Amino acid sequence: MESVRKGMRSGAIEKDTYERLNCAECDTELGTKNDPDAMGTVRFCPECGREWQRIG
């Protein structure tokens, strides 16, 4: 799983006009998974199932 920042640089994630993160392949807004025991947040695409990790 790569980071959100790397996904944006590679073109796998795009921001729309309202600064929401979208999957470039599916053009779908990313969802969020918060695990209280883990550090960071996981952003995922509900259509294709790809995941990116956001730390911080």
LONUPA-700134 format. One line per 10 residues: number of its first residue (from 1); for each residue x, y, z of N, C-alpha, C. Coordinates in steps of 0.001 Angstrom, whole numbers, plus 500000, padded with zeros to 6 digits. Layout:
NUM) X/Y/Z/X/Y/Z/X/Y/Z  ...
***
This chain:
1) 500844/498841/500000/500000/500000/500000/500900/501235/500000  500689/502125/499060/501503/503332/499000/500790/504477/499708  501503/505566/499895/500932/506698/500605/500046/507521/499663  499206/508343/500259/498327/509228/499484/499166/510185/498654  500232/510687/499229/501095/511645/498526/501728/511015/497280  502215/509755/497414/502787/509063/496255/501715/508777/495210  500504/508451/495661/499399/508216/494735/499039/509461/493935  499121/510620/494580/498838/511866/493864/499933/512180/492847  501199/511942/493239/502307/512195/492309/502279/511268/491105  501857/510010/491314/501835/509048/490214/500591/509190/489334
11) 499598/509968/489801/498394/510170/489003/497271/509208/489323  497434/508374/490351/496389/507418/490728/495279/508093/491527  495605/509235/492168/494635/510001/492945/494618/511425/492403  493419/511987/492283/493266/513365/491832/492388/514121/492818  492555/515439/492869/491675/516280/493675/490676/516962/492754  489417/517074/493219/488419/517784/492422/488424/519261/492818  487477/520027/492306/487456/521470/492551/487184/521814/494013  486639/520873/494776/486373/521102/496194/487420/520461/497095  488590/520089/496503/489726/519501/497220/489433/518108/497793  488429/517400/497255/488157/516021/497670/489056/515096/496861
21) 489502/513996/497483/490362/513037/496804/489509/512043/496031  489857/511822/494759/489141/510895/493889/490109/509901/493279  489641/508676/493068/490408/507667/492347/490420/508072/490870  491598/508181/490278/491699/508612/488879/491154/507548/487930  491259/506291/488297/490804/505196/487435/489279/505113/487392  488629/505238/488554/487174/505059/488645/486413/506384/488685  487115/507496/488951/486509/508817/489127/485473/508798/490253  485829/508131/491369/484964/507991/492533/485657/508608/493742  484885/509256/494606/485453/509848/495815/485938/508750/496754  487113/508967/497359/487711/507976/498251/487022/507975/499601
31) 486875/506795/500180/486348/506635/501521/487487/506601/502521  487145/506590/503811/488141/506617/504875/487895/505486/505863  488984/504803/506240/488938/503795/507298/489854/504282/508414  489317/504408/509623/490118/504801/510782/490205/503635/511735  491406/503131/511942/491647/502079/512916/492232/502748/514154  491540/502716/515291/492045/503412/516477/493364/502859/517006  493686/501620/516693/494936/501024/517176/496118/501284/516253  495860/501758/515038/496939/501984/514076/497194/503478/513904  498414/503796/513524/498764/505184/513272/498404/505530/511832  497710/506623/511633/497356/507058/510287/495954/506655/509906
41) 495606/506980/508672/494281/506736/508115/494443/506030/506783  493533/505143/506453/493564/504460/505161/492456/505043/504301  492820/505525/503115/491853/506013/502138/491667/504913/501104  490419/504626/500710/490160/503526/499799/489133/503932/498749  489185/503248/497616/488218/503446/496539/487148/502366/496676  485880/502753/496848/484830/501749/496989/484563/500960/495706  484950/501488/494546/484712/500807/493270/485750/499723/492994  487047/500088/493008/488089/499131/492615/488813/498497/493800  488637/499044/495029/489233/498447/496207/490682/498827/496472  491260/499719/495684/492636/500149/495928/492691/500966/497209
51) 493830/500914/497916/493981/501609/499182/495266/502414/499218  495227/503545/499936/496376/504402/500153/496406/504774/501616  497604/504891/502190/497728/505202/503601/498127/506661/503783  497462/507310/504723/497780/508697/505050/498289/508710/506485  499511/509168/506666/500116/509225/507990/500151/510676/508436  499710/510901/509650/499772/512250/510189/498471/512843/510532
***
